[in-house]
């Protein structure tokens, strides 16, 4: 945690500013605060391995007491949700010096959510969200300060960081997701562990863009969160909410859904606009432009399974905007892990292979842009470089056959 973050933070309970207490116990690495305690006028919160944990529960208190007693490894393991055996496995993995995001997930989250995260960079909901935030980030002046609410382990945070002038804040209630984000998926981000069912721990008008993708239906206190998002965006910020599950359509893992009218009404003071996700995805897969002038009424949304909500007083964003090019590599070029690769001499045969039947059932829509089989006239056994694919490179990136992944991702 960089000390400059303190200027933005506020206690989620009393609203007062936070500052470091007991400076003698603070552990720093250069400009970053790795371990310490934050205090306000009502309580105290720990900084655990660089992440401020602004939650008041038993797990957080236990971690703070362990840290203050000099048992930092115990504090970290507790917030990562690991028992002694799991903590040892994770420690051994990192001692090897070759730890990857995928391997760390197998220790921390060896379940369907972990599978979802591994393949996140090419699922249809991410394709929509990534394109949308890139278009909005490049449509005018780059946003100064962005927050990725309920941002998980930082996949969209990584994209937002490329479009923002300041480090992107990623907030989530699950410490382990943020811990992975700052190590693998979005290094340089500013993680804050907090609960979106409570007031958010940031000052008024702190952000020029407030993003919440694919998570709002899982929040119980939606009225509170909507008000908090508007507060953080202030008078001039933009609210971006891709993939809101509608109560009028079918969704896997639907959460606690509302109707399009109810979502719109929660943000009525900001005059939000609604878009059918199917329209936006069709635009994206058409490889031309994304039409943000084509908003719909709740009635026109019909039984669309999911919608996107945008709220901004900048009317210039609500127009047809060209799709961004794939751009320069930010990380490592890889074949989409949904493909099994069989190298046959100087050519490689790719076969679409889903990790589980459940994943295929939920995300089988990738077949709209990922063919069941594909042949690449290239030797994929060594490091991949754009020039290896010649004039086909940009199209392979757009179709997500090739992915730009963070280093040490797979």
Secondary structure, DSSP 8 states (H G I E B T S, - for coil): -BGGGGGTBB-TTT--B-EEE-GGG-EEETTEEEEEEEE-SS-EEEEETTEEE---SHHHHHHHHHHHTT-HHHHHHHHHT--HHHHHHHHHHHHTT---HHHHHHHH--SHHHHHHHTGGGSHHHHHHHHHHHHHHHSSS--SSEEEET-TTSHHHHHHHHH-SS--EEEES-HHHHHHIIIIISTT-EEEE--TTS--SB-TT--SEEEE-S-GGG-S-HHHHHHHHHHHHTTT-EEEEEEEEBTTS--TT--S-B-HHHHHHHTGGG--EEEEHHHHHHHHHTTSEEETT--B-HHHHTT-SEEEEEE-S-GGGSSEEE-----S-SSEEEE-TTEEEEEETTEEEEEE--S-HHHHHHHGGGGGTS-SEEEESS--SS---GGGGGGGHHHHHHTTSEEEE-TT--
